[in-house]
Each structure stands twice: as C-alpha cells, then as structure tokens.
Amino acid sequence: MNWLVASIVLSVVLTVVLNVALRAFPGAGERIDRKLTQVAEDHPDGGVIVPWKAMIIGSIILTIGLNVFLWAAR
C-alpha cells in the first residue's frame, strides 16, 4: 500500500511541475502544438515516432527521483 501513496504523490507533483513549467515559459504550449501538428502532417499515414533519447533521459531522471523520494521517506 505504501507504493500506492508514493505513486499518487509523485503523480500530483509531476502534474504541478508540468503546469508550472508551462506557466514559466509563455508560448511553450503553442510551440509544442505547432511541432505536433507538423509531425502529424509529415506522417499522414500515422507512422510511429519514438523519441528514444528523451525516453532514456526521462527514465533516468524519474528513477533517481523515485529513489530519492523513497530514501527520504524511510
């Protein structure tokens, strides 16, 4: 049950961080929307794009963050 609480707290924290980041950089949402629209237009057949570098970096950051959180909770 402890992992469930950690998961919910982490989800809320990540949501807040994402919202703060979008507010801190005005226009970021529009730039992301334009980029996604461009990608969709470049691949009308629905090709799959896998941002593997971003996935690796995100995985490392989230793993470190979760481990620090669990270490601090002990």
Secondary structure, 3 states (H helix, E strand, C coil): CHHHHHHHHHHHHHHHHHHHHHHHCCCHHHHHHHHHHHHHHHCCCCCCCCCHHHHHHHHHHHHHHHHHHHHHHC
